[in-house]
Amino acid sequence: MSIPLAYRFMLAGVLFVVIGMLLGLYMGPTQDATLAPVHAHLNLLGWATMMLFGLYYRSDAASAARPLANWQFWIAFVGMILFAVGLTALQLGSQGFEFVVIVGAVISLISMLIFAWTVWQAATRST
């Protein structure tokens, strides 16, 4: 069973927001905001961005059919995981994870640049 690209983005967004919400449910009662930056990034970069990517690709089948769109999914997914794991480790005091955060952030940026290119290509293609 192959899940269409748009729904892979949406399912990834749901996965990240569930993790972010569970983290929020932990932080509230414990009054421990140590992982608040992780919570915020899971909800914004993980949920909002991945869901918006999915909604865009659901509305533009021509862009979704391009191989670069599939690459963008995997780049975005891996970037988010690296960023969240690295940031979690850093917030918990493991200073050796700065590089993981940087790599995750750069990979996430690459995903966004691919998306910008995709939207530009769609906006300028002839109908």
Stockholm file with secondary structure:
# STOCKHOLM 1.0

chainA/1-127         MSIPLAYRFMLAGVLFVVIGMLLGLYMGPTQDATLAPVHAHLNLLGWATMMLFGLYYRSDAASAARPLANWQFWIAFVGMILFAVGLTALQLGSQGFEFVVIVGAVISLISMLIFAWTVWQAATRST
#=GR chainA/1-127 SS CCCCHHHHHHHHHHHHHHHHHHHHHHHHHHTCCTTHHHHHHIIIIIIIIHHHHHHHHHHCHHHHTSHHHHHHHHHHHHHHHHHHHHHHHHHTTCGGGHHHHHHHHHHHHHHHHHHHHHHHHHHHSCC
#=GC SS_cons         CCCCHHHHHHHHHHHHHHHHHHHHHHHHHHTCCTTHHHHHHIIIIIIIIHHHHHHHHHHCHHHHTSHHHHHHHHHHHHHHHHHHHHHHHHHTTCGGGHHHHHHHHHHHHHHHHHHHHHHHHHHHSCC
//
